Amino acid sequence: MASIKLTVRRLYKLNQQRMVNTHATARIFVGDTLIATEEVSGMTESPVSKYLHHDQAQGQPVRVEWDCDGIADMAVAEIEVCPCCQHHEH
């Protein structure tokens, strides 16, 4: 099993010049395979991370696409050791 770190770097929408909560749907791909769809709600300008696991072959490109009613910025990266469960990759 491999692990991916999804980082939401920014998520908000503007309402009368104020930042307010919003919602985004993130789709995480390994190669061309969709491995997860994550619903993200709230507001942040500080990076927030979540860890996902998959059983696709390691070493493939990983990417995230999203739809958002507002402003969002997200990134994904394959990781060697998952910090939440200490799962090591082989």
C-alpha positions in Angstrom: 0.0 0.0 0.0 1.3 3.5 -0.9 0.5 6.8 0.8 -0.2 10.2 -0.6 -0.2 13.5 1.3 -3.0 15.9 0.2 -2.3 19.5 1.2 -5.0 22.2 1.1 -2.8 25.3 0.9 -5.7 27.8 0.6 -9.5 27.5 0.7 -12.0 30.4 1.0 -14.4 32.6 -0.8 -14.9 36.3 -0.6 -18.2 37.7 0.6 -18.3 41.5 0.7 -14.5 41.7 1.0 -14.4 39.2 3.8 -13.1 35.6 3.7 -15.8 33.0 4.5 -16.1 29.3 4.5 -16.5 27.4 1.2 -16.5 23.9 -0.2 -14.3 22.1 -2.7 -14.3 18.6 -4.2 -10.8 17.2 -4.8 -10.1 14.3 -7.1 -6.7 12.6 -6.5 -5.1 10.6 -9.3 -2.2 8.2 -9.4 -1.2 8.0 -13.1 -4.5 8.1 -14.9 -6.4 6.3 -12.1 -8.7 8.2 -9.8 -8.0 6.8 -6.3 -10.0 9.1 -4.1 -12.6 11.9 -4.1 -12.4 14.2 -1.0 -14.9 16.7 0.1 -13.2 19.7 1.8 -15.1 22.4 3.6 -14.1 25.4 5.7 -11.6 28.2 5.3 -7.9 28.3 5.6 -4.9 30.3 4.4 -2.5 27.9 6.2 -1.6 24.5 4.8 -3.7 21.6 6.1 -2.8 18.0 5.2 -4.5 14.7 5.0 -3.0 11.3 4.2 -4.6 8.8 1.8 -3.6 5.3 1.0 -3.8 3.4 -2.3 -2.8 0.2 -3.9 -1.6 1.4 -7.3 2.0 0.9 -8.3 4.4 3.3 -6.7 6.5 5.8 -8.7 3.6 7.0 -10.9 2.9 10.7 -11.2 0.3 11.9 -8.7 -2.0 14.9 -9.2 -5.0 16.6 -7.8 -7.9 18.4 -9.6 -10.6 20.3 -7.8 -13.9 22.1 -8.2 -14.5 25.0 -5.7 -17.0 27.7 -5.1 -14.4 30.2 -4.3 -10.6 30.1 -4.1 -8.6 26.9 -3.6 -5.0 25.8 -4.0 -4.1 22.1 -3.3 -1.1 19.8 -3.9 -0.4 16.1 -3.6 2.8 14.2 -3.1 3.7 10.5 -2.7 5.3 9.9 0.7 7.6 7.2 1.9 6.3 6.9 5.5 2.8 7.9 6.5 3.1 9.9 9.7 -0.4 9.1 10.9 0.0 5.3 10.8 3.8 4.9 10.4 3.1 2.6 7.3 6.5 2.1 5.6 6.7 1.6 1.8 8.6 -1.3 0.3 
